[in-house]
Amino acid sequence: MAVRAVRGAVQLERDEAGHMEEQVGALLTAVLERNDLDTDDLISIWFTATPDLHCDFPAAAARKLGIVDVPLICAQELDVEGAMPRVVRLLAHIESDRPRADINHVYLGAAAALRKDIAQ
């Protein structure tokens, strides 16, 4: 079994805890489903949020989904002028037999514009 990394992102419409929970939950669910993973395949997840998001920690959404025994960390994304606002990104380390080329990175909604080269 190899260690792989999966990228993902979602843009929030507003800075509200319930909305963040819903959108980050949808992102995590899509990452798991599109890569045929379950929580036992997760090694760790790193979340970043743009500096304009203050309502909650993205990792809280993962905990509410039942991802309770996986190390999670949150950090603030760089504050780059002109960058897309209200974005939560993730980098999940997983165990998978899939070749690196078969990993499905997930960019939901408007966040697909961030990585048109790999967005599914």
N, C-alpha and C positions, 0 to 999 in steps of 0.2 A: 504494500500500500504506500503510495507516494503522498507527500505533503504538497498541496496546491494552494494557490491564493485566488480568491474571487473578489472582484471589485463590483461596486454598485453605488447608486446615488438616486436621490429623489429631491425634487424641489417642493417645499411647502408653500401653500397659498398664504398662510398667516402664521404668526408666532403664538400658537396656543397649544398647551400640553396635550389635550385630547386629539387635536389634529396631528401633532407630531407622533403620538402613539399609533394612530391609524395609519399614517403614511410610512413610518419606519417599519411597522408591523407588516404592511403590504410589501415593502422592499425585501425584508427578511424572508417572508413566505415565498416570494418569487425566486429569490436566490436558492432556497432549499428545493423548491419544486423543479426549477429549470435545470438543476444539476443533480437531480435524483438523490438528494441528501436527506438525512434526518439529524436530529440534534447530536446523536452519538458520533457523527462524522466531523463535528465542529471542534477545532482546537482552540481558537481564540477569535475575537472580533474587535477590530479597532474602528471606532466611529469618529468622524470629525463633523463639526457643524460650523457654518459661516458665523462671523461675529455678530450678525443681526438676530441670531436665535438665542433666546434667554429663558424660554418657558420651561424646559425640562432637559434631562439628559437623554440622548437617543438610546442609550443602553437600557433605560427603564422600560422601553417598549419591548426589548428582547426578553427581559425578565418576565413581563406580563404575558409573553407568548409561551412561557415555560422553559426558556433557555436559562436555567438556574445554576448549572454546574460548569459553565464555560467561562473562562476569563474574558471580561469585557473592559474596554477602556474608552473614554471620550476625550477629545482634544478639540481645540479651536482651529479651524482652517485659517490659512493666511488671509489677511485683509488686503486683497489686491484690488486696486481701483478698476472698476468696470466688470468685475467678476459677477457671475450669476448670484443673485441674493437668495437667502433662505434655503440653502442646500445642506442636506445631510448626506455624507458619503460613508461608505464602509469598505473595509478590507477584511475579509474573512479568511482565516487559515483553516484548511480542511484536510481530511484524509480521503483520498479518492484513487481509484484505479484508472480514472479517465486520463488520457494524455492531456498535456497542457493546452493543446489546440482545441480540445473538446470542452473546455470549461466555458460556461455561459455567464458572462458578465451582464449585470442587470442595471439599466438606467431607465427609470420610470418617468413618464410624462415629459415635461420640458427638459429634465436632466439628461435626456438622450442626446441633446446638443453638445454636452460636455465631451463625449467620446463617441462621435459618429463612427469611428473606425472599429469599435468593439461592442457598441450597444446592441442588445438583442431586441 
